[in-house]
Amino acid sequence: MPLVEVTLVEGRGPEQLRTLISRLTAAVVESLDAPKDDVRIIVREVAAANWAAGDVTIAERRA
């Protein structure tokens, strides 16, 4: 059972996330010849204030 986990900064709409899930599922099915019903996708959304690189949060970069 393939499992794909994706972590993103929050802010994308439901349609974008749905498209991401569909395309990731299709990629796993095609790449691994896995049954579609066996593919699991987890999308985690993180607040911009809780994600940092180089000691600067994404929220700070956007400000």
ZAKE-611620 format. One record per atom (N, C-alpha, C, O): atom name; residue in three letters; chain; residue number from 0; x, y, z. Coordinates in nm, 3 decimals. Layout:
<rs>
+------+------+-----+-----+---------+---------+---------+
: atom : type : mol : seq :       X :       Y :       Z :
+------+------+-----+-----+---------+---------+---------+
:   CA :  ala :   A : NUM :       X :       Y :       Z :
...
+------+------+-----+-----+---------+---------+---------+
</rs>
This chain:
<rs>
+------+------+-----+-----+---------+---------+---------+
: atom : type : mol : seq :       X :       Y :       Z :
+------+------+-----+-----+---------+---------+---------+
:    N :  met :   A :   0 :   0.085 :  -0.117 :   0.000 :
:   CA :  met :   A :   0 :   0.000 :   0.000 :   0.000 :
:    C :  met :   A :   0 :   0.090 :   0.124 :   0.000 :
:    O :  met :   A :   0 :   0.143 :   0.161 :   0.105 :
:    N :  pro :   A :   1 :   0.107 :   0.188 :  -0.114 :
:   CA :  pro :   A :   1 :   0.189 :   0.310 :  -0.120 :
:    C :  pro :   A :   1 :   0.124 :   0.424 :  -0.042 :
:    O :  pro :   A :   1 :   0.002 :   0.445 :  -0.047 :
:    N :  leu :   A :   2 :   0.208 :   0.498 :   0.029 :
:   CA :  leu :   A :   2 :   0.163 :   0.614 :   0.106 :
:    C :  leu :   A :   2 :   0.248 :   0.733 :   0.066 :
:    O :  leu :   A :   2 :   0.371 :   0.727 :   0.074 :
:    N :  val :   A :   3 :   0.185 :   0.840 :   0.024 :
:   CA :  val :   A :   3 :   0.253 :   0.965 :  -0.011 :
:    C :  val :   A :   3 :   0.211 :   1.070 :   0.089 :
:    O :  val :   A :   3 :   0.091 :   1.093 :   0.110 :
:    N :  glu :   A :   4 :   0.309 :   1.136 :   0.152 :
:   CA :  glu :   A :   4 :   0.280 :   1.244 :   0.245 :
:    C :  glu :   A :   4 :   0.336 :   1.374 :   0.188 :
:    O :  glu :   A :   4 :   0.451 :   1.381 :   0.146 :
:    N :  val :   A :   5 :   0.253 :   1.477 :   0.187 :
:   CA :  val :   A :   5 :   0.291 :   1.608 :   0.134 :
:    C :  val :   A :   5 :   0.264 :   1.711 :   0.242 :
:    O :  val :   A :   5 :   0.156 :   1.714 :   0.302 :
:    N :  thr :   A :   6 :   0.364 :   1.796 :   0.268 :
:   CA :  thr :   A :   6 :   0.346 :   1.904 :   0.364 :
:    C :  thr :   A :   6 :   0.357 :   2.035 :   0.289 :
:    O :  thr :   A :   6 :   0.454 :   2.060 :   0.218 :
:    N :  leu :   A :   7 :   0.257 :   2.120 :   0.306 :
:   CA :  leu :   A :   7 :   0.249 :   2.249 :   0.236 :
:    C :  leu :   A :   7 :   0.217 :   2.359 :   0.336 :
:    O :  leu :   A :   7 :   0.157 :   2.335 :   0.441 :
:    N :  val :   A :   8 :   0.256 :   2.479 :   0.301 :
:   CA :  val :   A :   8 :   0.210 :   2.594 :   0.377 :
:    C :  val :   A :   8 :   0.063 :   2.614 :   0.341 :
:    O :  val :   A :   8 :   0.026 :   2.606 :   0.224 :
:    N :  glu :   A :   9 :  -0.019 :   2.641 :   0.441 :
:   CA :  glu :   A :   9 :  -0.162 :   2.656 :   0.418 :
:    C :  glu :   A :   9 :  -0.190 :   2.772 :   0.323 :
:    O :  glu :   A :   9 :  -0.108 :   2.862 :   0.305 :
:    N :  gly :   A :  10 :  -0.309 :   2.767 :   0.262 :
:   CA :  gly :   A :  10 :  -0.349 :   2.879 :   0.179 :
:    C :  gly :   A :  10 :  -0.399 :   2.839 :   0.041 :
:    O :  gly :   A :  10 :  -0.449 :   2.923 :  -0.033 :
:    N :  arg :   A :  11 :  -0.387 :   2.712 :   0.007 :
:   CA :  arg :   A :  11 :  -0.439 :   2.668 :  -0.122 :
:    C :  arg :   A :  11 :  -0.585 :   2.630 :  -0.107 :
:    O :  arg :   A :  11 :  -0.630 :   2.589 :   0.000 :
:    N :  gly :   A :  12 :  -0.659 :   2.645 :  -0.214 :
:   CA :  gly :   A :  12 :  -0.802 :   2.615 :  -0.211 :
:    C :  gly :   A :  12 :  -0.829 :   2.467 :  -0.221 :
:    O :  gly :   A :  12 :  -0.742 :   2.389 :  -0.260 :
:    N :  pro :   A :  13 :  -0.950 :   2.428 :  -0.187 :
:   CA :  pro :   A :  13 :  -0.989 :   2.286 :  -0.193 :
:    C :  pro :   A :  13 :  -0.972 :   2.225 :  -0.332 :
:    O :  pro :   A :  13 :  -0.935 :   2.108 :  -0.345 :
:    N :  glu :   A :  14 :  -0.999 :   2.304 :  -0.436 :
:   CA :  glu :   A :  14 :  -0.985 :   2.251 :  -0.573 :
:    C :  glu :   A :  14 :  -0.839 :   2.221 :  -0.605 :
:    O :  glu :   A :  14 :  -0.810 :   2.119 :  -0.668 :
:    N :  gln :   A :  15 :  -0.748 :   2.307 :  -0.562 :
:   CA :  gln :   A :  15 :  -0.605 :   2.283 :  -0.585 :
:    C :  gln :   A :  15 :  -0.559 :   2.158 :  -0.513 :
:    O :  gln :   A :  15 :  -0.485 :   2.076 :  -0.568 :
:    N :  leu :   A :  16 :  -0.603 :   2.142 :  -0.388 :
:   CA :  leu :   A :  16 :  -0.564 :   2.024 :  -0.311 :
:    C :  leu :   A :  16 :  -0.623 :   1.898 :  -0.372 :
:    O :  leu :   A :  16 :  -0.557 :   1.794 :  -0.375 :
:    N :  arg :   A :  17 :  -0.745 :   1.906 :  -0.420 :
:   CA :  arg :   A :  17 :  -0.809 :   1.790 :  -0.484 :
:    C :  arg :   A :  17 :  -0.733 :   1.750 :  -0.609 :
:    O :  arg :   A :  17 :  -0.712 :   1.631 :  -0.634 :
:    N :  thr :   A :  18 :  -0.691 :   1.850 :  -0.688 :
:   CA :  thr :   A :  18 :  -0.613 :   1.823 :  -0.808 :
:    C :  thr :   A :  18 :  -0.479 :   1.758 :  -0.772 :
:    O :  thr :   A :  18 :  -0.437 :   1.663 :  -0.838 :
:    N :  leu :   A :  19 :  -0.414 :   1.809 :  -0.669 :
:   CA :  leu :   A :  19 :  -0.288 :   1.751 :  -0.624 :
:    C :  leu :   A :  19 :  -0.306 :   1.604 :  -0.586 :
:    O :  leu :   A :  19 :  -0.227 :   1.519 :  -0.627 :
:    N :  ile :   A :  20 :  -0.409 :   1.575 :  -0.509 :
:   CA :  ile :   A :  20 :  -0.436 :   1.437 :  -0.468 :
:    C :  ile :   A :  20 :  -0.459 :   1.347 :  -0.589 :
:    O :  ile :   A :  20 :  -0.405 :   1.236 :  -0.595 :
:    N :  ser :   A :  21 :  -0.537 :   1.393 :  -0.683 :
:   CA :  ser :   A :  21 :  -0.566 :   1.314 :  -0.803 :
:    C :  ser :   A :  21 :  -0.440 :   1.287 :  -0.884 :
:    O :  ser :   A :  21 :  -0.417 :   1.175 :  -0.930 :
:    N :  arg :   A :  22 :  -0.358 :   1.389 :  -0.901 :
:   CA :  arg :   A :  22 :  -0.237 :   1.373 :  -0.983 :
:    C :  arg :   A :  22 :  -0.132 :   1.287 :  -0.913 :
:    O :  arg :   A :  22 :  -0.062 :   1.209 :  -0.978 :
:    N :  leu :   A :  23 :  -0.121 :   1.302 :  -0.782 :
:   CA :  leu :   A :  23 :  -0.027 :   1.216 :  -0.709 :
:    C :  leu :   A :  23 :  -0.072 :   1.070 :  -0.715 :
:    O :  leu :   A :  23 :   0.009 :   0.979 :  -0.734 :
:    N :  thr :   A :  24 :  -0.201 :   1.049 :  -0.699 :
:   CA :  thr :   A :  24 :  -0.254 :   0.913 :  -0.707 :
:    C :  thr :   A :  24 :  -0.224 :   0.852 :  -0.844 :
:    O :  thr :   A :  24 :  -0.176 :   0.739 :  -0.853 :
:    N :  ala :   A :  25 :  -0.250 :   0.927 :  -0.949 :
:   CA :  ala :   A :  25 :  -0.225 :   0.878 :  -1.085 :
:    C :  ala :   A :  25 :  -0.077 :   0.848 :  -1.106 :
:    O :  ala :   A :  25 :  -0.042 :   0.749 :  -1.171 :
:    N :  ala :   A :  26 :   0.010 :   0.933 :  -1.053 :
:   CA :  ala :   A :  26 :   0.154 :   0.912 :  -1.068 :
:    C :  ala :   A :  26 :   0.200 :   0.784 :  -0.998 :
:    O :  ala :   A :  26 :   0.283 :   0.710 :  -1.051 :
:    N :  val :   A :  27 :   0.146 :   0.758 :  -0.880 :
:   CA :  val :   A :  27 :   0.182 :   0.636 :  -0.808 :
:    C :  val :   A :  27 :   0.129 :   0.513 :  -0.881 :
:    O :  val :   A :  27 :   0.201 :   0.414 :  -0.896 :
:    N :  val :   A :  28 :   0.007 :   0.519 :  -0.927 :
:   CA :  val :   A :  28 :  -0.051 :   0.407 :  -1.003 :
:    C :  val :   A :  28 :   0.035 :   0.377 :  -1.125 :
:    O :  val :   A :  28 :   0.068 :   0.261 :  -1.151 :
:    N :  glu :   A :  29 :   0.070 :   0.480 :  -1.199 :
:   CA :  glu :   A :  29 :   0.149 :   0.462 :  -1.322 :
:    C :  glu :   A :  29 :   0.291 :   0.415 :  -1.292 :
:    O :  glu :   A :  29 :   0.342 :   0.324 :  -1.357 :
:    N :  ser :   A :  30 :   0.355 :   0.478 :  -1.194 :
:   CA :  ser :   A :  30 :   0.496 :   0.450 :  -1.165 :
:    C :  ser :   A :  30 :   0.517 :   0.313 :  -1.101 :
:    O :  ser :   A :  30 :   0.615 :   0.244 :  -1.131 :
:    N :  leu :   A :  31 :   0.426 :   0.274 :  -1.013 :
:   CA :  leu :   A :  31 :   0.446 :   0.151 :  -0.936 :
:    C :  leu :   A :  31 :   0.352 :   0.038 :  -0.976 :
:    O :  leu :   A :  31 :   0.358 :  -0.071 :  -0.921 :
:    N :  asp :   A :  32 :   0.265 :   0.066 :  -1.073 :
:   CA :  asp :   A :  32 :   0.164 :  -0.032 :  -1.113 :
:    C :  asp :   A :  32 :   0.082 :  -0.076 :  -0.992 :
:    O :  asp :   A :  32 :   0.046 :  -0.194 :  -0.979 :
:    N :  ala :   A :  33 :   0.053 :   0.020 :  -0.905 :
:   CA :  ala :   A :  33 :  -0.023 :  -0.007 :  -0.783 :
:    C :  ala :   A :  33 :  -0.172 :   0.008 :  -0.811 :
:    O :  ala :   A :  33 :  -0.212 :   0.094 :  -0.890 :
:    N :  pro :   A :  34 :  -0.254 :  -0.074 :  -0.749 :
:   CA :  pro :   A :  34 :  -0.399 :  -0.055 :  -0.763 :
:    C :  pro :   A :  34 :  -0.440 :   0.081 :  -0.703 :
:    O :  pro :   A :  34 :  -0.397 :   0.117 :  -0.594 :
:    N :  lys :   A :  35 :  -0.522 :   0.153 :  -0.776 :
:   CA :  lys :   A :  35 :  -0.563 :   0.287 :  -0.733 :
:    C :  lys :   A :  35 :  -0.622 :   0.286 :  -0.592 :
:    O :  lys :   A :  35 :  -0.596 :   0.377 :  -0.513 :
:    N :  asp :   A :  36 :  -0.700 :   0.186 :  -0.560 :
:   CA :  asp :   A :  36 :  -0.765 :   0.180 :  -0.428 :
:    C :  asp :   A :  36 :  -0.665 :   0.157 :  -0.314 :
:    O :  asp :   A :  36 :  -0.700 :   0.176 :  -0.198 :
:    N :  asp :   A :  37 :  -0.545 :   0.117 :  -0.347 :
:   CA :  asp :   A :  37 :  -0.442 :   0.093 :  -0.245 :
:    C :  asp :   A :  37 :  -0.355 :   0.215 :  -0.218 :
:    O :  asp :   A :  37 :  -0.277 :   0.215 :  -0.123 :
:    N :  val :   A :  38 :  -0.366 :   0.319 :  -0.300 :
:   CA :  val :   A :  38 :  -0.281 :   0.438 :  -0.286 :
:    C :  val :   A :  38 :  -0.341 :   0.529 :  -0.178 :
:    O :  val :   A :  38 :  -0.460 :   0.559 :  -0.178 :
:    N :  arg :   A :  39 :  -0.255 :   0.572 :  -0.087 :
:   CA :  arg :   A :  39 :  -0.295 :   0.663 :   0.020 :
:    C :  arg :   A :  39 :  -0.219 :   0.794 :   0.004 :
:    O :  arg :   A :  39 :  -0.098 :   0.793 :  -0.020 :
:    N :  ile :   A :  40 :  -0.289 :   0.905 :   0.018 :
:   CA :  ile :   A :  40 :  -0.229 :   1.038 :   0.010 :
:    C :  ile :   A :  40 :  -0.265 :   1.114 :   0.137 :
:    O :  ile :   A :  40 :  -0.382 :   1.120 :   0.176 :
:    N :  ile :   A :  41 :  -0.165 :   1.171 :   0.202 :
:   CA :  ile :   A :  41 :  -0.188 :   1.256 :   0.318 :
:    C :  ile :   A :  41 :  -0.135 :   1.395 :   0.286 :
:    O :  ile :   A :  41 :  -0.019 :   1.410 :   0.249 :
:    N :  val :   A :  42 :  -0.220 :   1.495 :   0.298 :
:   CA :  val :   A :  42 :  -0.179 :   1.634 :   0.276 :
:    C :  val :   A :  42 :  -0.187 :   1.705 :   0.411 :
:    O :  val :   A :  42 :  -0.293 :   1.714 :   0.472 :
:    N :  arg :   A :  43 :  -0.073 :   1.756 :   0.454 :
:   CA :  arg :   A :  43 :  -0.067 :   1.832 :   0.579 :
:    C :  arg :   A :  43 :  -0.045 :   1.979 :   0.544 :
:    O :  arg :   A :  43 :   0.040 :   2.012 :   0.462 :
:    N :  glu :   A :  44 :  -0.124 :   2.064 :   0.605 :
:   CA :  glu :   A :  44 :  -0.108 :   2.207 :   0.585 :
:    C :  glu :   A :  44 :  -0.055 :   2.269 :   0.714 :
:    O :  glu :   A :  44 :  -0.107 :   2.245 :   0.823 :
:    N :  val :   A :  45 :   0.049 :   2.350 :   0.699 :
:   CA :  val :   A :  45 :   0.116 :   2.412 :   0.812 :
:    C :  val :   A :  45 :   0.098 :   2.564 :   0.802 :
:    O :  val :   A :  45 :   0.108 :   2.621 :   0.693 :
:    N :  ala :   A :  46 :   0.072 :   2.627 :   0.913 :
:   CA :  ala :   A :  46 :   0.060 :   2.773 :   0.915 :
:    C :  ala :   A :  46 :   0.193 :   2.837 :   0.874 :
:    O :  ala :   A :  46 :   0.300 :   2.786 :   0.908 :
:    N :  ala :   A :  47 :   0.187 :   2.947 :   0.801 :
:   CA :  ala :   A :  47 :   0.307 :   3.015 :   0.753 :
:    C :  ala :   A :  47 :   0.397 :   3.060 :   0.868 :
:    O :  ala :   A :  47 :   0.519 :   3.069 :   0.852 :
:    N :  ala :   A :  48 :   0.338 :   3.087 :   0.982 :
:   CA :  ala :   A :  48 :   0.417 :   3.128 :   1.099 :
:    C :  ala :   A :  48 :   0.490 :   3.010 :   1.163 :
:    O :  ala :   A :  48 :   0.579 :   3.030 :   1.246 :
:    N :  asn :   A :  49 :   0.453 :   2.888 :   1.125 :
:   CA :  asn :   A :  49 :   0.514 :   2.769 :   1.184 :
:    C :  asn :   A :  49 :   0.613 :   2.699 :   1.091 :
:    O :  asn :   A :  49 :   0.656 :   2.588 :   1.120 :
:    N :  trp :   A :  50 :   0.649 :   2.763 :   0.982 :
:   CA :  trp :   A :  50 :   0.742 :   2.705 :   0.885 :
:    C :  trp :   A :  50 :   0.852 :   2.807 :   0.861 :
:    O :  trp :   A :  50 :   0.824 :   2.921 :   0.823 :
:    N :  ala :   A :  51 :   0.976 :   2.767 :   0.884 :
:   CA :  ala :   A :  51 :   1.087 :   2.861 :   0.870 :
:    C :  ala :   A :  51 :   1.203 :   2.798 :   0.795 :
:    O :  ala :   A :  51 :   1.221 :   2.676 :   0.795 :
:    N :  ala :   A :  52 :   1.280 :   2.882 :   0.733 :
:   CA :  ala :   A :  52 :   1.407 :   2.844 :   0.669 :
:    C :  ala :   A :  52 :   1.503 :   2.958 :   0.694 :
:    O :  ala :   A :  52 :   1.470 :   3.075 :   0.673 :
:    N :  gly :   A :  53 :   1.623 :   2.925 :   0.738 :
:   CA :  gly :   A :  53 :   1.720 :   3.030 :   0.764 :
:    C :  gly :   A :  53 :   1.677 :   3.125 :   0.874 :
:    O :  gly :   A :  53 :   1.709 :   3.244 :   0.870 :
:    N :  asp :   A :  54 :   1.604 :   3.074 :   0.972 :
:   CA :  asp :   A :  54 :   1.557 :   3.151 :   1.087 :
:    C :  asp :   A :  54 :   1.456 :   3.260 :   1.050 :
:    O :  asp :   A :  54 :   1.439 :   3.357 :   1.123 :
:    N :  val :   A :  55 :   1.390 :   3.243 :   0.936 :
:   CA :  val :   A :  55 :   1.287 :   3.338 :   0.894 :
:    C :  val :   A :  55 :   1.164 :   3.257 :   0.856 :
:    O :  val :   A :  55 :   1.172 :   3.166 :   0.773 :
:    N :  thr :   A :  56 :   1.050 :   3.288 :   0.916 :
:   CA :  thr :   A :  56 :   0.928 :   3.216 :   0.883 :
:    C :  thr :   A :  56 :   0.875 :   3.260 :   0.747 :
:    O :  thr :   A :  56 :   0.908 :   3.368 :   0.697 :
:    N :  ile :   A :  57 :   0.794 :   3.178 :   0.690 :
:   CA :  ile :   A :  57 :   0.730 :   3.214 :   0.563 :
:    C :  ile :   A :  57 :   0.642 :   3.337 :   0.583 :
:    O :  ile :   A :  57 :   0.635 :   3.424 :   0.496 :
:    N :  ala :   A :  58 :   0.573 :   3.344 :   0.697 :
:   CA :  ala :   A :  58 :   0.490 :   3.462 :   0.726 :
:    C :  ala :   A :  58 :   0.575 :   3.588 :   0.728 :
:    O :  ala :   A :  58 :   0.533 :   3.691 :   0.677 :
:    N :  glu :   A :  59 :   0.694 :   3.580 :   0.786 :
:   CA :  glu :   A :  59 :   0.784 :   3.697 :   0.789 :
:    C :  glu :   A :  59 :   0.832 :   3.733 :   0.649 :
:    O :  glu :   A :  59 :   0.841 :   3.851 :   0.615 :
:    N :  arg :   A :  60 :   0.862 :   3.634 :   0.567 :
:   CA :  arg :   A :  60 :   0.905 :   3.662 :   0.429 :
:    C :  arg :   A :  60 :   0.796 :   3.728 :   0.348 :
:    O :  arg :   A :  60 :   0.823 :   3.812 :   0.262 :
:    N :  arg :   A :  61 :   0.672 :   3.690 :   0.376 :
:   CA :  arg :   A :  61 :   0.559 :   3.746 :   0.301 :
:    C :  arg :   A :  61 :   0.525 :   3.888 :   0.345 :
:    O :  arg :   A :  61 :   0.463 :   3.963 :   0.270 :
:    N :  ala :   A :  62 :   0.565 :   3.923 :   0.466 :
:   CA :  ala :   A :  62 :   0.528 :   4.055 :   0.522 :
:    C :  ala :   A :  62 :   0.608 :   4.168 :   0.458 :
:    O :  ala :   A :  62 :   0.589 :   4.285 :   0.492 :
+------+------+-----+-----+---------+---------+---------+
</rs>
